[in-house]
Amino acid sequence: MTDLESTAQALSSLIERIDHGNVEAAALQRAKDSAQRNQRLISNAVRAIKDVGARLQSARTAQRGFESYTPYGMARTVGGARAKLIKKI
């Protein structure tokens, strides 16, 4: 969060200088590089959250077992370990 605050202040200062036509190319390049890095970090975080959600769903599905058929063609549920969630306060 501290880095975010300092980055926001630096970008705010850069925007003021741009408004006054008083900015150097190196500062613009640093801002561009920072924005691209932030975009990569955000994209990776979103991907990680989606991966965790998929993994949790997979665990829930495995916990319920899977559907199969008996040798006589009747539907049945096979396996499915029932884990208990213990919540500690």
Z-matrix of the N, CA and C atoms (Angstrom, degrees):
N
C 1 1.454
C 2 1.527 1 110.88
N 3 1.315 2 116.24 1 -35.81
C 4 1.465 3 119.57 2 178.79
C 5 1.521 4 110.27 3 -62.84
N 6 1.335 5 116.20 4 -42.60
C 7 1.466 6 120.19 5 177.98
C 8 1.522 7 110.88 6 -62.55
N 9 1.316 8 116.09 7 -38.11
C 10 1.459 9 120.50 8 179.70
C 11 1.526 10 110.55 9 -63.58
N 12 1.322 11 117.05 10 -42.52
C 13 1.464 12 120.63 11 179.18
C 14 1.522 13 111.31 12 -63.89
N 15 1.324 14 116.43 13 -44.80
C 16 1.467 15 118.88 14 -179.07
C 17 1.523 16 110.88 15 -67.71
N 18 1.337 17 117.40 16 -35.97
C 19 1.465 18 120.60 17 176.73
C 20 1.518 19 110.51 18 -65.42
N 21 1.317 20 117.11 19 -42.35
C 22 1.464 21 120.87 20 179.19
C 23 1.532 22 110.51 21 -62.43
N 24 1.325 23 117.43 22 -40.51
C 25 1.461 24 120.67 23 178.34
C 26 1.528 25 110.94 24 -65.73
N 27 1.327 26 116.84 25 -41.53
C 28 1.464 27 120.44 26 179.60
C 29 1.527 28 110.40 27 -64.88
N 30 1.324 29 116.97 28 -41.67
C 31 1.464 30 119.72 29 178.78
C 32 1.518 31 111.27 30 -67.20
N 33 1.312 32 116.92 31 -37.20
C 34 1.463 33 120.58 32 177.82
C 35 1.529 34 110.23 33 -62.65
N 36 1.318 35 115.90 34 -43.28
C 37 1.465 36 120.76 35 177.62
C 38 1.525 37 110.72 36 -63.21
N 39 1.325 38 116.48 37 -41.58
C 40 1.459 39 120.94 38 179.12
C 41 1.522 40 110.64 39 -63.29
N 42 1.313 41 117.80 40 -41.91
C 43 1.468 42 121.25 41 179.44
C 44 1.529 43 110.41 42 -62.26
N 45 1.315 44 117.31 43 -40.80
C 46 1.472 45 120.39 44 177.29
C 47 1.526 46 110.84 45 -61.19
N 48 1.332 47 116.58 46 -42.78
C 49 1.465 48 119.91 47 179.91
C 50 1.519 49 110.92 48 -67.23
N 51 1.339 50 116.94 49 -37.08
C 52 1.467 51 120.21 50 177.78
C 53 1.521 52 109.49 51 -63.29
N 54 1.340 53 116.54 52 -43.28
C 55 1.465 54 120.96 53 179.63
C 56 1.525 55 111.58 54 -58.97
N 57 1.316 56 116.84 55 -31.63
C 58 1.465 57 120.79 56 -178.55
C 59 1.531 58 111.55 57 -94.94
N 60 1.340 59 116.79 58 3.68
C 61 1.465 60 120.05 59 -179.80
C 62 1.509 61 112.59 60 69.10
N 63 1.328 62 116.74 61 26.36
C 64 1.452 63 121.41 62 -172.91
C 65 1.536 64 109.60 63 -122.72
N 66 1.337 65 115.65 64 64.11
C 67 1.455 66 118.98 65 -178.00
C 68 1.522 67 109.88 66 -138.12
N 69 1.311 68 115.25 67 144.40
C 70 1.459 69 119.89 68 -179.77
C 71 1.537 70 109.49 69 -98.29
N 72 1.312 71 115.64 70 156.31
C 73 1.473 72 121.84 71 -176.58
C 74 1.523 73 111.41 72 -61.53
N 75 1.330 74 117.36 73 -35.47
C 76 1.465 75 120.43 74 -178.60
C 77 1.538 76 110.91 75 -63.46
N 78 1.325 77 116.09 76 -38.20
C 79 1.469 78 119.57 77 179.10
C 80 1.525 79 110.55 78 -66.79
N 81 1.320 80 116.30 79 -39.49
C 82 1.470 81 119.82 80 177.14
C 83 1.526 82 111.18 81 -64.52
N 84 1.330 83 116.58 82 -39.87
C 85 1.459 84 120.38 83 179.07
C 86 1.522 85 111.01 84 -65.31
N 87 1.328 86 117.76 85 -40.66
C 88 1.470 87 120.99 86 177.17
C 89 1.526 88 110.88 87 -62.38
N 90 1.329 89 116.66 88 -40.80
C 91 1.464 90 120.77 89 178.63
C 92 1.521 91 110.35 90 -64.61
N 93 1.328 92 116.18 91 -42.17
C 94 1.465 93 120.46 92 178.43
C 95 1.521 94 110.79 93 -63.11
N 96 1.334 95 116.69 94 -45.86
C 97 1.463 96 120.82 95 179.28
C 98 1.526 97 110.94 96 -61.29
N 99 1.318 98 116.44 97 -41.44
C 100 1.465 99 121.38 98 179.22
C 101 1.532 100 111.18 99 -64.26
N 102 1.322 101 115.93 100 -42.51
C 103 1.471 102 119.89 101 179.57
C 104 1.523 103 110.66 102 -65.08
N 105 1.326 104 117.54 103 -40.26
C 106 1.462 105 120.79 104 178.90
C 107 1.532 106 110.70 105 -66.42
N 108 1.320 107 116.50 106 -40.37
C 109 1.474 108 120.16 107 178.18
C 110 1.524 109 110.06 108 -64.01
N 111 1.323 110 116.48 109 -44.01
C 112 1.465 111 120.01 110 178.90
C 113 1.524 112 110.96 111 -61.63
N 114 1.338 113 116.98 112 -40.17
C 115 1.461 114 120.45 113 178.35
C 116 1.521 115 111.09 114 -62.28
N 117 1.340 116 116.52 115 -41.82
C 118 1.469 117 119.51 116 177.79
C 119 1.524 118 110.78 117 -63.66
N 120 1.329 119 117.23 118 -42.84
C 121 1.467 120 120.64 119 179.41
C 122 1.527 121 111.67 120 -62.30
N 123 1.318 122 115.77 121 -44.21
C 124 1.472 123 120.01 122 179.48
C 125 1.526 124 110.32 123 -65.04
N 126 1.324 125 117.37 124 -43.51
C 127 1.465 126 120.83 125 179.05
C 128 1.520 127 111.44 126 -61.55
N 129 1.334 128 116.55 127 -42.55
C 130 1.465 129 120.25 128 178.27
C 131 1.520 130 111.59 129 -65.85
N 132 1.316 131 117.19 130 -37.43
C 133 1.471 132 120.34 131 178.26
C 134 1.524 133 110.75 132 -65.51
N 135 1.327 134 116.92 133 -42.21
C 136 1.467 135 120.53 134 178.01
C 137 1.520 136 109.97 135 -63.30
N 138 1.328 137 116.91 136 -43.94
C 139 1.464 138 120.94 137 179.05
C 140 1.532 139 110.29 138 -61.45
N 141 1.324 140 117.11 139 -42.41
C 142 1.467 141 120.84 140 179.61
C 143 1.525 142 111.24 141 -63.66
N 144 1.311 143 117.38 142 -41.10
C 145 1.463 144 120.98 143 178.67
C 146 1.527 145 110.30 144 -63.43
N 147 1.331 146 117.11 145 -42.17
C 148 1.463 147 120.49 146 177.77
C 149 1.526 148 111.10 147 -64.50
N 150 1.340 149 117.04 148 -39.80
C 151 1.463 150 120.80 149 178.24
C 152 1.524 151 111.51 150 -63.35
N 153 1.309 152 116.17 151 -41.42
C 154 1.468 153 120.00 152 178.04
C 155 1.527 154 110.15 153 -64.04
N 156 1.322 155 116.78 154 -42.71
C 157 1.463 156 120.15 155 177.72
C 158 1.517 157 111.86 156 -60.01
N 159 1.331 158 116.45 157 -43.04
C 160 1.466 159 120.52 158 178.77
C 161 1.525 160 110.70 159 -65.22
N 162 1.319 161 116.48 160 -39.98
C 163 1.481 162 120.11 161 179.34
C 164 1.525 163 110.77 162 -65.78
N 165 1.319 164 117.00 163 -41.49
C 166 1.465 165 119.96 164 177.78
C 167 1.522 166 110.82 165 -63.96
N 168 1.328 167 117.21 166 -40.59
C 169 1.462 168 120.53 167 177.68
C 170 1.522 169 110.40 168 -63.53
N 171 1.310 170 116.75 169 -40.78
C 172 1.461 171 121.29 170 178.05
C 173 1.526 172 110.70 171 -61.51
N 174 1.326 173 116.38 172 -41.72
C 175 1.469 174 120.36 173 178.69
C 176 1.528 175 110.54 174 -65.31
N 177 1.326 176 117.29 175 -39.86
C 178 1.469 177 120.54 176 178.44
C 179 1.528 178 110.62 177 -63.89
N 180 1.324 179 115.95 178 -42.14
C 181 1.460 180 120.68 179 -179.42
C 182 1.532 181 110.50 180 -65.42
N 183 1.316 182 117.12 181 -44.33
C 184 1.465 183 121.10 182 179.56
C 185 1.523 184 110.82 183 -63.76
N 186 1.286 185 116.71 184 -33.56
C 187 1.461 186 121.53 185 -178.91
C 188 1.530 187 110.42 186 -65.14
N 189 1.311 188 117.34 187 -31.63
C 190 1.463 189 121.41 188 -178.77
C 191 1.524 190 112.17 189 -83.05
N 192 1.317 191 118.37 190 -8.87
C 193 1.452 192 121.00 191 -176.44
C 194 1.510 193 110.38 192 86.53
N 195 1.342 194 116.36 193 -162.85
C 196 1.455 195 119.31 194 177.83
C 197 1.526 196 109.37 195 -140.93
N 198 1.298 197 113.55 196 158.68
C 199 1.465 198 119.46 197 -177.57
C 200 1.529 199 109.83 198 -86.04
N 201 1.313 200 115.93 199 138.83
C 202 1.455 201 122.27 200 178.81
C 203 1.525 202 108.50 201 -146.06
N 204 1.305 203 115.83 202 -170.24
C 205 1.464 204 121.32 203 179.02
C 206 1.520 205 109.79 204 -131.00
N 207 1.312 206 116.20 205 147.93
C 208 1.463 207 121.52 206 174.50
C 209 1.528 208 108.07 207 -76.88
N 210 1.335 209 116.74 208 167.61
C 211 1.472 210 118.63 209 176.60
C 212 1.529 211 112.84 210 -59.41
N 213 1.339 212 116.66 211 -15.95
C 214 1.464 213 121.15 212 -179.07
C 215 1.533 214 112.59 213 -98.73
N 216 1.336 215 116.28 214 7.41
C 217 1.457 216 119.94 215 176.69
C 218 1.516 217 115.70 216 86.63
N 219 1.321 218 117.55 217 9.32
C 220 1.468 219 121.15 218 179.34
C 221 1.540 220 109.10 219 -87.21
N 222 1.318 221 116.47 220 141.19
C 223 1.468 222 120.81 221 178.30
C 224 1.521 223 109.50 222 -71.98
N 225 1.332 224 116.05 223 144.27
C 226 1.458 225 120.80 224 176.13
C 227 1.527 226 109.78 225 -153.60
N 228 1.319 227 115.22 226 158.61
C 229 1.460 228 121.66 227 175.51
C 230 1.522 229 107.70 228 -101.00
N 231 1.314 230 115.96 229 130.69
C 232 1.461 231 121.37 230 -178.47
C 233 1.513 232 109.11 231 -109.37
N 234 1.321 233 115.90 232 133.77
C 235 1.463 234 121.58 233 173.82
C 236 1.504 235 112.67 234 66.16
N 237 1.296 236 114.22 235 -153.31
C 238 1.456 237 120.08 236 -179.83
C 239 1.504 238 110.97 237 101.52
N 240 1.301 239 115.50 238 83.77
C 241 1.457 240 119.54 239 177.07
C 242 1.512 241 108.73 240 -67.26
N 243 1.277 242 116.49 241 130.56
C 244 1.464 243 120.73 242 178.40
C 245 1.527 244 109.38 243 -97.45
N 246 1.306 245 114.73 244 102.37
C 247 1.465 246 119.55 245 178.35
C 248 1.520 247 108.52 246 -90.09
N 249 1.307 248 114.90 247 144.53
C 250 1.459 249 119.60 248 177.22
C 251 1.522 250 108.37 249 -100.22
N 252 1.290 251 114.07 250 137.84
C 253 1.452 252 120.55 251 176.81
C 254 1.517 253 108.17 252 -93.78
N 255 1.312 254 115.08 253 121.16
C 256 1.449 255 119.51 254 178.61
C 257 1.517 256 107.39 255 -105.31
N 258 1.296 257 114.48 256 123.22
C 259 1.462 258 119.76 257 -178.70
C 260 1.527 259 108.42 258 -103.28
N 261 1.293 260 116.13 259 119.28
C 262 1.461 261 120.67 260 179.72
C 263 1.527 262 108.56 261 -99.97
N 264 1.272 263 113.50 262 136.25
C 265 1.472 264 118.92 263 -179.56
C 266 1.502 265 109.57 264 -107.93
